[in-house]
Amino acid sequence: MVTVALKPPQQHIGIAALREIWAIADDAGFDGCWVFDHLAPMGPDRTGDVFDGWTLLAAMAEATKRVRIGCLVSGNTNRHPGTFAKIAATVDHLSGGRLDVGLGAGGDTYTDTMMGTPTPPPVERVERLAETCEILRLLWTREETDHRGRHYTLTGARSDPKPRQPKPPLWLGSSGEKLGLRVVAEHADVWLNAALPGTEIAELRRLSRVLDDHCAAVGRDPATVRRAAQFRLPSDADGAVRLAWSYVEAGFTELVLMPTGHDDVVKASEAAADLLPRLRELG
């Protein structure tokens, strides 16, 4: 089955427009609606307005009734895993159990330098991501957690209430062939291709096979890791459907649409909603 989610632009957009987009996602029948988790706009010009992703998610939880919500993805180095576990559980309760938890290794040298926070080297960031996945599982399921890891220590840690869902789905964004995809194989419910939108389908297929190999190495059925692709929608409807099909044909069943082609982001989201019936047929 193919699921279709909406990931509208979040930078340089006001709250009123965001509320309109959330309503479109909820009413049109999208499976999910995502925000991003950055302290500054992305792209060549990193100045301008951008709201905090998790605060937006709390608002979206109250403003919607059925669509699943989440940050795609949160930078793991932005928050201690104990703090992150509490934030995510809170949003899961606010949404009535509709949260998908998106995580990546993090590291943004621009905002880290701006805020005076360290940017660990890539290997350490991936190690921290793996450790966080384990800590989340423990804090969300155990009454009390002791953890002695390489990067994090928890002593008699309690995190209550637990999430509304028994296990919030974990979406991990990584394309690191040796370490990152191993963490995906060990912990993820969904693998999000973390390469830039527009990555060639052949490369996505290759990375998916690398993930299959890691799953085999850790004793996991590769079919239990769903594959997600986020991509910018062409303004041409037929072209958009053809592009979506190319991902589905490559084994990516979670489609995250990034609406473009309109000056007005609300209209762009409406145009994406108009495509939903055709995209459903791909599954």
Solvent accessible surface area in square Angstrom, and as a share of the most:
residue,aa,sasa,rsa
1,M,187,0.84
2,V,9,0.05
3,T,29,0.17
4,V,0,0.00
5,A,8,0.06
6,L,0,0.00
7,K,21,0.09
8,P,9,0.06
9,P,51,0.32
10,Q,7,0.03
11,Q,44,0.20
12,H,112,0.50
13,I,16,0.08
14,G,42,0.40
15,I,57,0.29
16,A,72,0.56
17,A,24,0.18
18,L,2,0.01
19,R,140,0.51
20,E,92,0.41
21,I,0,0.00
22,W,4,0.01
23,A,46,0.36
24,I,29,0.14
25,A,0,0.00
26,D,13,0.07
27,D,122,0.63
28,A,44,0.34
29,G,23,0.22
30,F,0,0.00
31,D,44,0.23
32,G,6,0.06
33,C,0,0.00
34,W,5,0.02
35,V,4,0.02
36,F,23,0.10
37,D,8,0.04
38,H,55,0.24
39,L,98,0.49
40,A,5,0.04
41,P,2,0.01
42,M,76,0.34
43,G,44,0.42
44,P,152,0.96
45,D,93,0.48
46,R,44,0.16
47,T,88,0.51
48,G,51,0.49
49,D,102,0.53
50,V,29,0.17
51,F,76,0.32
52,D,65,0.34
53,G,1,0.01
54,W,11,0.04
55,T,92,0.54
56,L,9,0.04
57,L,0,0.00
58,A,30,0.23
59,A,44,0.34
60,M,0,0.00
61,A,3,0.02
62,E,111,0.50
63,A,56,0.43
64,T,2,0.01
65,K,166,0.71
66,R,111,0.41
67,V,0,0.00
68,R,70,0.26
69,I,1,0.01
70,G,0,0.00
71,C,0,0.00
72,L,5,0.03
73,V,37,0.21
74,S,0,0.00
75,G,13,0.13
76,N,5,0.03
77,T,44,0.25
78,N,69,0.35
79,R,48,0.17
80,H,86,0.38
81,P,1,0.01
82,G,21,0.20
83,T,73,0.42
84,F,6,0.02
85,A,0,0.00
86,K,84,0.36
87,I,50,0.25
88,A,1,0.01
89,A,1,0.01
90,T,66,0.38
91,V,4,0.03
92,D,0,0.00
93,H,73,0.33
94,L,74,0.37
95,S,6,0.04
96,G,38,0.37
97,G,12,0.12
98,R,27,0.10
99,L,0,0.00
100,D,10,0.05
101,V,0,0.00
102,G,0,0.00
103,L,1,0.01
104,G,5,0.05
105,A,24,0.18
106,G,26,0.25
107,G,35,0.33
108,D,32,0.16
109,T,95,0.55
110,Y,94,0.36
111,T,7,0.04
112,D,17,0.09
113,T,112,0.65
114,M,95,0.42
115,M,112,0.50
116,G,68,0.66
117,T,69,0.40
118,P,111,0.70
119,T,49,0.28
120,P,16,0.10
121,P,81,0.51
122,P,88,0.55
123,V,80,0.46
124,E,42,0.19
125,R,44,0.16
126,V,26,0.15
127,E,54,0.24
128,R,54,0.20
129,L,1,0.01
130,A,24,0.19
131,E,21,0.10
132,T,1,0.00
133,C,5,0.03
134,E,52,0.23
135,I,0,0.00
136,L,2,0.01
137,R,113,0.41
138,L,11,0.05
139,L,4,0.02
140,W,19,0.07
141,T,84,0.49
142,R,124,0.45
143,E,121,0.54
144,E,82,0.37
145,T,1,0.00
146,D,89,0.46
147,H,24,0.11
148,R,160,0.58
149,G,32,0.31
150,R,187,0.68
151,H,44,0.20
152,Y,18,0.07
153,T,83,0.48
154,L,13,0.06
155,T,100,0.58
156,G,30,0.29
157,A,23,0.18
158,R,140,0.51
159,S,7,0.04
160,D,75,0.39
161,P,80,0.50
162,K,57,0.24
163,P,12,0.08
164,R,144,0.53
165,Q,26,0.12
166,P,128,0.80
167,K,119,0.51
168,P,2,0.01
169,P,28,0.18
170,L,14,0.07
171,W,12,0.04
172,L,0,0.00
173,G,7,0.07
174,S,15,0.09
175,S,34,0.22
176,G,36,0.35
177,E,70,0.31
178,K,172,0.73
179,L,80,0.40
180,G,2,0.02
181,L,0,0.00
182,R,83,0.30
183,V,8,0.05
184,V,0,0.00
185,A,0,0.00
186,E,82,0.37
187,H,47,0.21
188,A,1,0.00
189,D,34,0.17
190,V,0,0.00
191,W,0,0.00
192,L,4,0.02
193,N,8,0.04
194,A,52,0.41
195,A,29,0.23
196,L,149,0.74
197,P,28,0.18
198,G,62,0.60
199,T,31,0.18
200,E,130,0.58
201,I,40,0.21
202,A,75,0.58
203,E,60,0.27
204,L,2,0.01
205,R,92,0.34
206,R,82,0.30
207,L,6,0.03
208,S,13,0.09
209,R,138,0.50
210,V,30,0.17
211,L,0,0.00
212,D,49,0.25
213,D,98,0.51
214,H,23,0.10
215,C,0,0.00
216,A,74,0.57
217,A,68,0.52
218,V,53,0.30
219,G,71,0.68
220,R,61,0.22
221,D,83,0.43
222,P,41,0.26
223,A,86,0.67
224,T,71,0.41
225,V,3,0.02
226,R,101,0.37
227,R,22,0.08
228,A,0,0.00
229,A,2,0.01
230,Q,28,0.12
231,F,2,0.01
232,R,129,0.47
233,L,7,0.04
234,P,52,0.33
235,S,88,0.57
236,D,77,0.40
237,A,46,0.36
238,D,69,0.36
239,G,13,0.13
240,A,0,0.00
241,V,20,0.11
242,R,160,0.58
243,L,55,0.27
244,A,0,0.00
245,W,112,0.39
246,S,29,0.18
247,Y,7,0.03
248,V,22,0.13
249,E,101,0.45
250,A,13,0.10
251,G,38,0.37
252,F,0,0.00
253,T,40,0.24
254,E,6,0.03
255,L,1,0.00
256,V,1,0.00
257,L,0,0.00
258,M,36,0.16
259,P,4,0.03
260,T,55,0.32
261,G,53,0.51
262,H,85,0.38
263,D,160,0.83
264,D,60,0.31
265,V,34,0.19
266,V,18,0.10
267,K,119,0.50
268,A,4,0.03
269,S,0,0.00
270,E,81,0.36
271,A,37,0.29
272,A,1,0.00
273,A,17,0.13
274,D,113,0.59
275,L,13,0.07
276,L,8,0.04
277,P,90,0.57
278,R,97,0.35
279,L,0,0.00
280,R,92,0.33
281,E,143,0.64
282,L,32,0.16
283,G,69,0.67
